[in-house]
Amino acid sequence: MDTQTRRALKQDKFVTATTSGLEWVGANRGSVIRWTIAAIVAVGLIIAGVLIYEQRTHASEQLLGQAMDIYQTPLAQPGTPQEPGQNTYPSAADRAKAAYPLFQQAADRYGWLHAGEMARYFAGVTELDLNQTSQAEADLEKASHAHDSGVSSLAKLALANVYAQTGRTSQAASLFNDLIQHPTTTVPKAQAQLQLAQMYETTDPQEAKRIYAEIKDQDKDSDAAQIASQKLQSLK
């Protein structure tokens, strides 16, 4: 078969396929229009969803940033003159009182976003600064279920300390041990071990010594090992 003949056959097949396609579209015009409209609507919804998500992410980060700026403001130091233009708070409670409403607002509005989860944790922390223990416990409990493992670990650590300070040692130990078994970058294993051992210093000194000894042997050059070594000396 020569080249010209093969080219003609290919063109005939293309024409036949195109004609068949056009005939099918003509016969199914209503369905094609509905499918096209549905596809356009779906694409529009996806684009709108992405834009809304980006807008709310930006808004949540801005609100969290405003709250963090307040919460990181220095405290006034007695006898130390304040630098011109520097904002300070007279006490940690005053600072927490100013930051708390913004943390709570960000948590309530954007709790499903990362910034909202962070805000929920800091709402609990500022409530602790204000001695609102029951409210703090409720917010830290919510934050402990955050999708972000770093936020969740921080909330569990704070919540465990609340339990320890209020005499609920078994609940505190459960959370500390969970953090030991599931370390994160925000709460490393040694940090949770130190907190657990510190709780046991008054209720079970022998268990505290055992944990401190374990920390000391894990990494002898680490800060945690040095703290554990000092603790062991003081518990003798």
Contacts in CASP RR format, 6 or more apart in sequence:
PFRMAT RR
TARGET T0000
AUTHOR 0000-0000-0000
METHOD contacts of the structure
MODEL  1
MDTQTRRALKQDKFVTATTSGLEWVGANRGSVIRWTIAAIVAVGLIIAGV
LIYEQRTHASEQLLGQAMDIYQTPLAQPGTPQEPGQNTYPSAADRAKAAY
PLFQQAADRYGWLHAGEMARYFAGVTELDLNQTSQAEADLEKASHAHDSG
VSSLAKLALANVYAQTGRTSQAASLFNDLIQHPTTTVPKAQAQLQLAQMY
ETTDPQEAKRIYAEIKDQDKDSDAAQIASQKLQSLK
25 32 0 8 1.000
26 32 0 8 1.000
56 110 0 8 1.000
56 113 0 8 1.000
57 113 0 8 1.000
57 115 0 8 1.000
59 109 0 8 1.000
59 110 0 8 1.000
60 106 0 8 1.000
60 109 0 8 1.000
60 110 0 8 1.000
60 111 0 8 1.000
60 113 0 8 1.000
60 114 0 8 1.000
60 115 0 8 1.000
60 116 0 8 1.000
60 119 0 8 1.000
61 115 0 8 1.000
63 102 0 8 1.000
63 105 0 8 1.000
63 106 0 8 1.000
63 109 0 8 1.000
63 110 0 8 1.000
63 115 0 8 1.000
63 119 0 8 1.000
64 102 0 8 1.000
64 103 0 8 1.000
64 106 0 8 1.000
64 115 0 8 1.000
64 116 0 8 1.000
64 118 0 8 1.000
64 119 0 8 1.000
66 102 0 8 1.000
67 99 0 8 1.000
67 102 0 8 1.000
67 103 0 8 1.000
67 106 0 8 1.000
67 119 0 8 1.000
67 122 0 8 1.000
68 99 0 8 1.000
68 122 0 8 1.000
70 95 0 8 1.000
70 98 0 8 1.000
70 99 0 8 1.000
70 102 0 8 1.000
71 95 0 8 1.000
71 96 0 8 1.000
71 99 0 8 1.000
71 103 0 8 1.000
71 122 0 8 1.000
71 126 0 8 1.000
73 87 0 8 1.000
73 88 0 8 1.000
73 89 0 8 1.000
73 95 0 8 1.000
74 86 0 8 1.000
74 88 0 8 1.000
74 89 0 8 1.000
75 88 0 8 1.000
75 89 0 8 1.000
75 90 0 8 1.000
75 91 0 8 1.000
75 92 0 8 1.000
75 95 0 8 1.000
76 82 0 8 1.000
76 88 0 8 1.000
76 89 0 8 1.000
76 90 0 8 1.000
82 88 0 8 1.000
89 95 0 8 1.000
89 98 0 8 1.000
92 129 0 8 1.000
93 129 0 8 1.000
93 130 0 8 1.000
93 131 0 8 1.000
95 129 0 8 1.000
96 125 0 8 1.000
96 126 0 8 1.000
96 127 0 8 1.000
96 129 0 8 1.000
96 130 0 8 1.000
97 126 0 8 1.000
97 130 0 8 1.000
99 122 0 8 1.000
99 126 0 8 1.000
100 123 0 8 1.000
100 126 0 8 1.000
100 127 0 8 1.000
100 130 0 8 1.000
102 119 0 8 1.000
103 119 0 8 1.000
103 120 0 8 1.000
103 122 0 8 1.000
103 123 0 8 1.000
103 124 0 8 1.000
103 126 0 8 1.000
104 119 0 8 1.000
104 123 0 8 1.000
105 119 0 8 1.000
106 115 0 8 1.000
106 116 0 8 1.000
106 119 0 8 1.000
107 116 0 8 1.000
107 117 0 8 1.000
107 119 0 8 1.000
107 120 0 8 1.000
107 123 0 8 1.000
107 139 0 8 1.000
109 116 0 8 1.000
110 116 0 8 1.000
110 119 0 8 1.000
111 117 0 8 1.000
111 119 0 8 1.000
111 120 0 8 1.000
114 147 0 8 1.000
114 148 0 8 1.000
114 151 0 8 1.000
117 143 0 8 1.000
117 146 0 8 1.000
117 147 0 8 1.000
117 148 0 8 1.000
117 151 0 8 1.000
118 148 0 8 1.000
118 151 0 8 1.000
120 139 0 8 1.000
120 142 0 8 1.000
120 143 0 8 1.000
120 146 0 8 1.000
120 155 0 8 1.000
121 139 0 8 1.000
121 140 0 8 1.000
121 143 0 8 1.000
121 146 0 8 1.000
121 151 0 8 1.000
121 154 0 8 1.000
121 155 0 8 1.000
121 158 0 8 1.000
123 139 0 8 1.000
124 135 0 8 1.000
124 136 0 8 1.000
124 139 0 8 1.000
124 140 0 8 1.000
124 143 0 8 1.000
124 158 0 8 1.000
125 136 0 8 1.000
125 140 0 8 1.000
125 158 0 8 1.000
127 133 0 8 1.000
127 135 0 8 1.000
127 136 0 8 1.000
127 139 0 8 1.000
128 136 0 8 1.000
128 158 0 8 1.000
128 162 0 8 1.000
133 162 0 8 1.000
133 166 0 8 1.000
136 158 0 8 1.000
136 162 0 8 1.000
137 159 0 8 1.000
137 162 0 8 1.000
140 155 0 8 1.000
140 158 0 8 1.000
140 159 0 8 1.000
140 162 0 8 1.000
141 155 0 8 1.000
141 159 0 8 1.000
142 155 0 8 1.000
143 151 0 8 1.000
143 152 0 8 1.000
143 154 0 8 1.000
143 155 0 8 1.000
144 152 0 8 1.000
144 155 0 8 1.000
144 156 0 8 1.000
144 159 0 8 1.000
145 152 0 8 1.000
146 152 0 8 1.000
146 155 0 8 1.000
149 182 0 8 1.000
149 184 0 8 1.000
150 184 0 8 1.000
150 185 0 8 1.000
150 186 0 8 1.000
150 187 0 8 1.000
151 186 0 8 1.000
152 184 0 8 1.000
153 179 0 8 1.000
153 182 0 8 1.000
153 183 0 8 1.000
153 184 0 8 1.000
153 186 0 8 1.000
153 187 0 8 1.000
154 186 0 8 1.000
154 187 0 8 1.000
156 175 0 8 1.000
156 178 0 8 1.000
156 179 0 8 1.000
156 187 0 8 1.000
157 175 0 8 1.000
157 179 0 8 1.000
157 187 0 8 1.000
157 191 0 8 1.000
157 192 0 8 1.000
157 195 0 8 1.000
159 175 0 8 1.000
160 171 0 8 1.000
160 172 0 8 1.000
160 175 0 8 1.000
160 176 0 8 1.000
160 179 0 8 1.000
160 195 0 8 1.000
161 172 0 8 1.000
161 195 0 8 1.000
163 169 0 8 1.000
163 171 0 8 1.000
163 172 0 8 1.000
163 175 0 8 1.000
164 172 0 8 1.000
164 195 0 8 1.000
164 199 0 8 1.000
169 199 0 8 1.000
169 203 0 8 1.000
172 196 0 8 1.000
172 199 0 8 1.000
173 196 0 8 1.000
173 199 0 8 1.000
176 192 0 8 1.000
176 193 0 8 1.000
176 195 0 8 1.000
176 196 0 8 1.000
176 199 0 8 1.000
177 192 0 8 1.000
177 196 0 8 1.000
179 187 0 8 1.000
179 189 0 8 1.000
179 191 0 8 1.000
179 192 0 8 1.000
180 189 0 8 1.000
180 192 0 8 1.000
180 193 0 8 1.000
180 196 0 8 1.000
183 189 0 8 1.000
183 192 0 8 1.000
188 224 0 8 1.000
189 218 0 8 1.000
190 215 0 8 1.000
190 218 0 8 1.000
190 219 0 8 1.000
190 222 0 8 1.000
190 224 0 8 1.000
190 225 0 8 1.000
191 224 0 8 1.000
193 211 0 8 1.000
193 214 0 8 1.000
193 215 0 8 1.000
193 224 0 8 1.000
194 215 0 8 1.000
194 224 0 8 1.000
194 227 0 8 1.000
194 228 0 8 1.000
196 211 0 8 1.000
197 207 0 8 1.000
197 208 0 8 1.000
197 211 0 8 1.000
197 212 0 8 1.000
197 215 0 8 1.000
197 228 0 8 1.000
197 231 0 8 1.000
198 208 0 8 1.000
198 231 0 8 1.000
200 207 0 8 1.000
200 208 0 8 1.000
200 211 0 8 1.000
201 208 0 8 1.000
201 231 0 8 1.000
201 235 0 8 1.000
205 235 0 8 1.000
208 231 0 8 1.000
208 235 0 8 1.000
209 232 0 8 1.000
209 235 0 8 1.000
212 228 0 8 1.000
212 229 0 8 1.000
212 231 0 8 1.000
212 232 0 8 1.000
212 235 0 8 1.000
213 228 0 8 1.000
213 232 0 8 1.000
215 224 0 8 1.000
215 225 0 8 1.000
215 227 0 8 1.000
215 228 0 8 1.000
216 225 0 8 1.000
216 228 0 8 1.000
216 229 0 8 1.000
216 232 0 8 1.000
217 225 0 8 1.000
218 224 0 8 1.000
218 225 0 8 1.000
219 225 0 8 1.000
END
